[in-house]
Amino acid sequence: MNPWQNAQQTLKQVGEKANIDPSLIETLLKHDRKIEVGLPLIMDNGEKKTFKAYRLQHNNWRGPYKGGLRYHPQVSEDEVKALSAWMTIKNAVIDVPFGGGKGGISVDPKTLSKPELERLTRAFTRELAEHIGPDKDVPAPDVNTNGEIMKWIADEYGDKAVVTGKAIADGGSEGRTEATGYGGVYALMAVLEAKKISSVGLTAAIQGFGNVGTYAAELMIKNGIKVVALSDSRNTIYSAGGFTDIMALVEAKAKTGSLTNAVKELGIDCEVKSVDDVLTVKVDILAPAALEMVVTAENAGLIDAKIILELANGPLTPEADDILADRDIVVIPDVLANSGGVAVSYYEWYQNRHDEKWTKERALEKLEGQMRASVTEVLSIAGESKLTLREAAYVLAMRRIAAAKPVCCEDCNCTNCPDCQNCPDCNCC
């Protein structure tokens, strides 16, 4: 099952279980627009290559489409469809005034020179120009994209507010670097407090040692959680006593190329395990922070954690979700757990539009309050309706999306879309 099929299945299941208006589910099972282009690129050696690129705009009832651009060889239409739909849900859960979008180029950026990468990015921007804008669609960094790439897009387009995730000097927001990892831990702490569980002494395993995983690990440790297992794309490192200096590991990994080499460089005594062992080590909290669909029907029965904190997008398949629910394992879903990134992206967009500059303290304080408020609402719906946290998060999102449905005629309640020009019930159009 591919990511888009997973996303569709979740929407249908939650809609049926929670008695959501079927017309809303039908709307969310479709995308407003698909932009698919072939980007010609003259390589530095004069050779011409073409790269397939996508931008999927899912739903904009709550505001401009919002979501990242990823550069990866495996970028596909189905992947971007799923990610854009998840962005619609996520933005509604965290309650920022955006809809959902996502895009990318099927390319390995490591094979391109910097001038080639810039030319490709600017070509993509020109193709997207009529479809994006501060009030239309606001891209952001994602896999293998960064603030510099956002700067090229903003420059080519001519408005810094057209993208978020920029460097601070180019109009980015303080706190954005930490936002997704910290936001996930803010959500975790809110769930623990609601369940009257102290974080001190709990153990955690984090799959993925990129930006999200490292900042999540850092804040977990500050809250008394022992991070006993970490993994990158090669191996898992395990220490029963927990890793204490995450930023030292980050620096050593950057220097040596892997976590295994990093612990050797730092003289840390720990076990080196296979890359997938991070998912099945015995811990209180498992935080997948890397790839989609890593917990499946095949390995869900091997999970030995009490709480799963989904810092990655779609790390559990629907089948795995059902298995874990049957085992009473609490899943803090991706559309809630990793929404801190888009919350601070909204803060950046707001600051750009209002010519403001917030401190990191203000941004992170606001983020913590927003994450905790969303967790409170999700927990309330879950308790009232006997739903999982994922189901409750989707219900919360769907309620907010439905409340934002555009109406162009109060007589017939038709929506503000091309179809309403042929409205059979009145002459409003």
C-alpha positions in Angstrom: 0.0 0.0 0.0 1.5 3.4 -1.0 1.3 6.6 1.2 -1.7 8.0 -0.7 -3.7 4.8 -0.2 -2.8 4.9 3.5 -4.0 8.5 3.7 -7.3 7.7 2.0 -7.9 4.7 4.2 -7.4 6.7 7.3 -9.8 9.4 6.1 -12.5 6.9 5.2 -12.1 4.9 8.5 -12.2 8.0 10.7 -15.1 9.4 8.7 -17.2 6.3 9.1 -16.3 5.7 12.8 -16.9 9.3 13.8 -20.0 9.9 11.6 -18.3 12.7 9.7 -20.4 14.2 6.8 -19.7 12.0 3.8 -19.5 15.0 1.5 -16.6 16.4 3.5 -14.7 13.0 3.3 -15.3 13.0 -0.5 -13.8 16.5 -0.7 -10.8 15.5 1.3 -10.2 12.4 -0.9 -9.6 14.8 -3.8 -7.0 17.4 -4.6 -7.8 20.9 -5.8 -5.0 21.0 -8.3 -2.0 18.9 -9.5 0.9 20.7 -11.1 3.2 18.2 -12.9 6.1 19.5 -15.0 9.3 18.3 -16.6 12.1 20.6 -15.7 14.9 20.9 -18.3 18.3 21.6 -16.9 21.5 22.3 -18.7 24.2 20.6 -16.7 27.6 22.2 -16.1 29.1 20.0 -18.8 26.5 21.1 -21.3 24.4 18.0 -21.2 20.6 18.4 -21.0 18.6 16.5 -18.5 14.9 16.6 -17.5 13.6 16.2 -14.0 10.0 15.4 -13.1 8.5 17.8 -10.5 5.2 18.1 -8.7 3.1 20.5 -6.6 -0.1 19.1 -5.2 -2.6 21.5 -3.7 -5.0 19.6 -1.6 -7.5 22.0 0.1 -7.5 25.7 0.9 -10.7 26.3 2.8 -8.8 27.5 5.9 -6.2 29.5 4.1 -3.3 29.4 1.5 -2.0 25.9 0.7 1.1 25.2 2.9 3.7 22.5 2.8 7.2 21.6 1.9 9.2 20.9 -1.2 11.4 17.8 -1.2 14.3 16.9 -3.5 14.6 13.1 -3.6 14.9 10.4 -6.3 11.8 8.7 -5.0 9.5 11.7 -5.1 6.3 10.5 -6.7 2.7 11.7 -7.3 1.2 9.3 -4.7 3.8 10.4 -2.1 3.1 14.1 -2.6 -0.7 13.4 -2.7 -0.5 11.8 0.7 1.8 14.5 2.2 -0.4 17.3 1.0 -3.5 15.8 2.5 -1.7 15.2 5.8 -0.7 18.9 5.7 -4.4 19.9 5.4 -5.2 17.9 8.5 -2.0 18.9 10.4 -2.6 22.6 9.8 -6.1 22.3 11.1 -5.1 20.3 14.1 -2.5 22.9 15.2 -5.0 25.6 14.2 -2.9 27.8 11.8 -4.8 29.5 8.9 -3.4 27.3 6.1 -4.6 24.6 3.9 -2.5 21.7 2.7 0.1 21.4 -0.1 3.2 19.5 -0.9 5.7 19.3 -3.8 9.0 18.1 -4.9 11.5 17.2 -7.6 12.5 13.6 -8.4 16.2 14.3 -8.2 19.2 13.3 -6.0 20.6 16.8 -5.1 23.9 15.2 -4.0 24.6 14.6 -7.7 24.2 18.2 -8.7 26.6 21.1 -8.3 25.4 24.1 -6.4 24.9 26.1 -9.7 23.0 23.2 -11.2 20.8 23.0 -8.0 20.1 26.7 -8.1 19.2 26.7 -11.8 16.8 23.7 -11.2 15.2 25.5 -8.3 14.7 28.7 -10.2 13.2 26.8 -13.1 10.8 25.1 -10.8 9.9 28.4 -9.3 9.1 29.9 -12.7 6.8 26.9 -13.4 5.0 27.3 -10.1 4.9 31.1 -10.1 1.2 31.6 -11.1 0.1 29.0 -8.6 2.1 30.1 -5.5 2.2 33.3 -3.5 1.8 34.6 0.1 -2.0 34.4 -0.2 -2.1 31.3 -2.5 0.4 28.6 -1.7 3.5 29.0 0.6 6.2 26.3 0.2 8.8 25.4 2.8 11.9 23.2 3.2 11.5 19.4 3.4 13.7 16.5 2.6 17.0 17.6 1.1 15.9 21.3 0.9 17.0 24.1 3.1 16.9 27.8 3.8 19.3 28.6 0.9 16.9 26.9 -1.6 14.0 28.9 -0.1 16.0 32.1 -0.6 16.4 31.2 -4.3 12.7 30.7 -4.6 11.9 33.9 -2.8 14.3 35.8 -5.0 13.0 34.3 -8.2 9.4 35.0 -7.2 10.1 38.4 -5.8 8.6 38.2 -2.3 10.1 36.8 0.8 6.7 35.8 2.2 6.2 33.3 -0.6 8.2 30.7 1.3 9.0 29.9 4.9 12.0 28.1 6.4 14.4 30.9 5.3 17.6 31.7 7.1 17.1 34.3 9.9 19.0 36.9 7.8 16.6 36.4 4.9 13.4 36.8 6.9 13.2 33.4 8.7 11.9 33.0 12.2 13.8 32.3 15.4 12.9 28.9 16.8 12.2 27.3 13.4 15.2 25.0 13.6 14.1 23.5 16.9 10.3 23.7 16.2 9.4 20.2 15.0 11.5 18.3 17.5 10.6 20.6 20.4 7.0 20.7 19.4 6.8 16.9 19.5 8.2 16.8 23.0 5.8 19.6 24.1 3.0 17.3 22.9 4.5 14.3 24.6 4.8 16.2 27.9 1.2 17.4 27.7 0.0 13.8 27.1 2.1 12.5 30.0 0.8 15.2 32.3 -2.8 14.4 31.4 -2.1 10.8 32.3 -0.4 11.9 35.5 2.9 10.2 34.4 6.2 11.8 35.4 8.7 12.1 32.6 11.7 11.7 34.9 13.3 8.3 34.4 11.3 7.3 31.4 13.3 5.8 28.5 13.2 6.7 24.8 14.4 5.4 21.5 14.6 7.8 18.5 14.7 6.6 14.9 16.5 9.2 12.8 19.3 11.5 13.8 18.5 14.5 11.6 17.3 17.9 12.7 14.0 16.6 14.2 15.4 13.7 16.1 18.3 15.6 17.6 16.2 18.5 19.0 13.6 16.0 20.3 16.3 14.1 22.0 17.8 17.3 23.5 14.5 18.4 25.0 13.6 14.9 26.2 16.8 14.8 28.2 16.1 18.3 29.7 12.8 16.8 30.9 14.4 13.9 32.6 13.8 11.3 29.9 16.7 8.9 29.3 17.4 8.6 25.5 18.9 5.1 25.4 18.8 4.4 21.7 19.4 6.5 18.6 19.7 5.5 14.9 20.9 6.9 11.6 20.6 5.3 8.2 23.3 2.8 9.0 23.1 1.6 12.6 21.5 1.9 16.0 23.5 2.9 19.1 22.3 1.7 22.5 23.3 2.7 26.0 21.2 1.6 29.0 22.4 4.7 30.9 21.2 7.0 28.2 23.1 9.5 25.9 23.6 12.9 27.6 25.3 15.2 25.2 23.3 15.2 22.0 24.9 18.2 20.4 28.3 16.6 20.9 27.0 13.6 19.0 25.7 15.9 16.2 29.1 17.5 15.8 31.0 14.2 15.9 28.6 12.6 13.4 29.0 15.6 11.0 32.8 15.1 11.3 32.9 11.3 11.1 29.9 10.5 8.9 27.9 8.2 11.1 26.7 7.6 14.7 28.9 4.5 15.0 32.0 6.6 14.2 30.7 9.5 16.4 30.6 7.4 19.6 34.1 6.1 18.8 35.3 9.6 18.3 33.8 10.7 21.7 34.9 7.5 23.5 31.3 6.6 24.4 30.8 3.0 25.6 27.7 1.7 24.0 26.3 -1.2 21.9 26.1 -0.9 18.1 23.0 -2.7 16.7 21.4 -3.1 13.3 19.5 -0.1 12.0 16.0 -1.6 12.5 16.7 -2.6 16.2 15.8 1.0 17.3 12.2 0.1 16.6 12.0 -2.9 18.8 14.2 -2.0 21.8 12.4 -2.1 25.1 11.6 1.6 26.1 8.8 3.7 27.4 8.7 6.0 24.3 9.5 5.2 20.7 9.9 8.2 18.4 10.1 7.5 14.6 11.7 10.6 13.2 12.8 9.6 9.8 10.9 7.7 7.2 7.3 6.8 6.2 5.8 3.4 6.8 8.6 2.0 9.0 6.1 0.3 11.4 4.0 -2.2 9.5 1.8 -5.2 10.2 5.0 -7.3 10.0 6.8 -5.6 12.9 4.1 -3.9 14.9 3.9 -7.0 17.2 7.5 -6.6 18.0 7.2 -3.0 19.3 8.2 -2.9 23.0 7.2 0.7 23.9 4.2 2.2 25.8 4.0 5.4 23.7 4.8 6.1 20.1 5.6 9.7 19.2 5.3 10.1 15.5 7.8 12.8 14.6 8.1 11.6 11.0 5.2 11.8 8.5 3.2 8.6 8.2 5.7 6.2 10.0 2.9 3.8 10.8 0.7 1.9 8.3 -3.0 1.7 9.0 -2.6 -2.0 9.7 0.2 -1.3 12.3 -2.0 1.4 13.8 -4.8 -1.2 14.4 -2.3 -3.7 15.9 -0.8 -1.1 18.3 -4.3 0.1 19.4 -5.3 -3.5 20.2 -2.1 -3.7 22.3 -3.1 -0.5 24.2 0.0 1.3 22.9 -0.6 5.1 22.9 0.2 6.7 19.5 0.6 10.5 19.5 -0.1 10.9 15.7 2.1 12.7 13.2 -0.6 15.3 12.4 -0.3 16.5 16.0 3.2 15.4 17.1 5.2 17.0 14.3 3.0 20.0 13.7 5.4 22.3 15.5 7.3 23.0 12.3 4.4 24.4 10.4 3.2 26.3 13.5 6.5 28.2 13.5 6.4 28.5 9.7 3.1 30.3 10.3 4.9 32.6 12.7 7.5 33.3 10.1 4.8 34.1 7.4 3.0 36.3 9.9 6.2 38.2 10.8 7.0 38.7 7.1 3.5 40.0 6.4 3.5 42.4 9.4 7.2 43.4 9.3 7.8 42.0 12.8 10.7 40.1 14.3 10.1 37.8 17.3 12.7 36.5 19.7 13.3 32.8 19.9 11.9 32.8 23.4 8.6 34.3 22.2 8.3 31.9 19.3 9.0 28.8 21.4 6.7 30.0 24.2 3.9 30.5 21.7 4.6 27.1 20.2 4.5 25.3 23.5 1.1 26.9 24.3 -0.3 26.1 20.9 0.9 22.4 21.0 -0.5 22.0 24.5 -3.9 23.5 23.5 -4.2 21.1 20.6 -3.3 18.1 22.7 -6.0 19.2 25.2 -8.6 19.3 22.5 -7.5 16.0 21.0 -7.5 14.2 24.4 -11.0 15.6 25.1 -12.4 14.3 21.8 -10.7 11.0 22.3 -12.2 10.6 25.8 -15.7 11.7 24.9 -16.0 9.6 21.7 -13.8 6.6 22.7 -11.4 7.2 19.9 -7.6 6.8 19.5 -5.6 10.0 19.5 -5.1 9.8 15.7 -8.9 9.4 15.2 -9.5 12.3 17.6 -7.0 14.5 15.9 -8.6 13.8 12.5 -12.0 14.6 14.0 -10.8 17.9 15.4 -9.2 18.8 12.0 -12.4 17.8 10.1 -14.5 20.0 12.3 -12.3 22.9 11.8 -12.1 22.4 8.0 -15.9 22.0 7.8 -16.4 25.2 9.7 -14.2 27.0 7.1 -16.2 25.7 4.1 -16.6 28.7 1.8 -20.2 29.6 1.0 -21.2 31.9 -1.8 -25.0 31.7 -1.4 -26.8 31.3 1.9 -30.0 30.3 0.1 -28.6 27.1 -1.3 -25.4 26.8 0.7 -23.4 26.0 -2.5 -19.6 26.3 -2.2 -17.4 28.9 -3.9 -16.0 26.6 -6.6 -16.4 26.2 -10.4 -19.3 23.8 -10.0 -21.5 26.4 -8.3 -21.7 28.4 -11.5 -24.2 25.8 -12.6 -26.1 25.7 -9.3 -29.6 24.3 -10.0 -31.2 25.7 -6.9 -30.9 29.4 -7.4 -29.5 32.1 -9.6 -26.7 33.2 -7.2 -24.0 32.7 -9.9 
